[in-house]
């Protein structure tokens, strides 16, 4: 059986999945990152992550960017990096310190470029 395209939901033909960090920042959706080794999870700020990726010129695809995450709890306890994390989109508030986002002028310029 052929697999449906990523993000496709039956009955929601006009559904547009959020695949990049910019999409998450645009629609104010945060990311819940969960470690598969110790089950520790944290909600991170998507606009801050997008701006970090934009400044460092990293790939902004969520699947690709999720390889950069690692579990801080596993690092503190065992002193090795566990990069096996699960990332889901969430409407919850971000936990911990927020990453700095772009200034208003820069955000409006990016938004204008996106809509054009």
C-alpha positions as CSV (number, residue, x, y, z in Angstrom):
1,X,0.0,0.0,0.0
2,X,1.3,3.4,-0.9
3,X,2.1,5.7,2.0
4,X,0.4,9.1,2.1
5,X,2.7,12.2,1.8
6,X,4.2,13.6,5.0
7,X,1.7,15.6,7.0
8,X,-1.4,14.4,5.0
9,X,-4.5,13.9,7.1
10,X,-7.6,12.3,5.7
11,X,-10.6,14.7,5.5
12,X,-8.3,17.8,5.7
13,X,-7.4,18.3,2.1
14,X,-6.3,21.9,2.6
15,X,-4.1,21.0,5.6
16,X,-0.7,22.5,5.2
17,X,1.8,20.8,7.5
18,X,4.5,22.8,9.3
19,X,7.8,21.3,8.0
20,X,10.2,24.1,8.7
21,X,11.2,26.2,11.7
22,X,10.0,29.3,9.9
23,X,6.6,27.8,9.5
24,X,6.5,27.1,13.2
25,X,7.6,30.6,14.1
26,X,5.1,32.1,11.7
27,X,2.1,30.2,13.2
28,X,3.4,30.4,16.8
29,X,3.9,26.7,17.3
30,X,6.5,25.5,19.7
31,X,8.4,22.2,19.6
32,X,8.3,19.5,22.3
33,X,11.6,17.6,22.4
34,X,11.6,14.3,24.2
35,X,14.7,12.1,24.9
36,X,14.0,8.5,23.9
37,X,16.6,7.2,26.4
38,X,15.4,8.9,29.7
39,X,12.0,10.2,28.6
40,X,12.9,13.8,29.7
41,X,11.0,16.4,27.6
42,X,11.1,20.1,27.2
43,X,9.1,22.6,25.1
44,X,11.4,24.9,23.2
45,X,10.6,28.2,21.5
46,X,10.3,27.8,17.7
47,X,10.9,31.5,16.8
48,X,14.1,31.5,18.7
49,X,15.3,28.3,17.1
50,X,14.4,29.6,13.7
51,X,16.4,32.8,14.2
52,X,19.4,30.7,15.5
53,X,19.2,28.5,12.4
54,X,18.9,31.5,10.2
55,X,21.9,33.3,11.6
56,X,24.1,30.1,11.5
57,X,22.8,29.2,8.0
58,X,21.6,25.7,9.2
59,X,19.0,23.7,7.4
60,X,15.6,24.7,8.8
61,X,13.7,21.5,8.1
62,X,12.3,20.1,11.4
63,X,13.5,16.6,10.7
64,X,17.0,17.7,9.8
65,X,17.2,20.2,12.6
66,X,16.1,17.6,15.2
67,X,19.5,15.9,14.7
68,X,21.1,18.9,16.4
69,X,19.2,18.4,19.7
70,X,20.6,16.4,22.6
71,X,19.3,15.5,26.0
72,X,20.7,17.8,28.7
73,X,19.6,15.5,31.5
74,X,21.6,12.6,30.0
75,X,24.5,14.9,29.6
76,X,24.4,16.0,33.3
77,X,23.9,12.4,34.6
78,X,26.2,10.3,32.4
79,X,28.4,12.8,30.7
80,X,27.6,11.7,27.1
81,X,25.4,13.2,24.5
82,X,22.2,11.4,23.6
83,X,20.9,12.7,20.3
84,X,18.0,10.2,20.0
85,X,15.1,12.6,20.5
86,X,11.5,12.8,19.3
87,X,10.2,16.2,18.2
88,X,6.5,17.1,18.0
89,X,4.7,20.3,17.4
90,X,3.0,21.8,20.5
91,X,0.9,24.8,21.5
92,X,2.3,24.8,25.0
93,X,4.4,27.6,26.4
94,X,8.1,27.3,26.1
95,X,10.0,26.2,29.1
96,X,13.3,27.6,30.4
97,X,15.1,30.6,28.9
98,X,14.0,31.8,25.6
99,X,16.4,32.2,22.7
100,X,16.6,35.7,21.3
101,X,14.5,36.3,18.2
102,X,14.9,38.8,15.4
103,X,14.1,42.5,15.8
104,X,10.8,43.8,14.4
105,X,12.3,45.2,11.3
106,X,14.1,41.9,10.4
107,X,10.9,39.8,11.1
108,X,8.8,42.1,8.9
109,X,11.3,41.7,6.1
110,X,11.3,37.9,6.3
111,X,7.5,37.8,6.5
112,X,7.3,40.0,3.4
113,X,9.7,37.7,1.6
114,X,7.6,34.7,2.6
115,X,4.4,36.2,1.4
116,X,5.8,37.4,-1.9
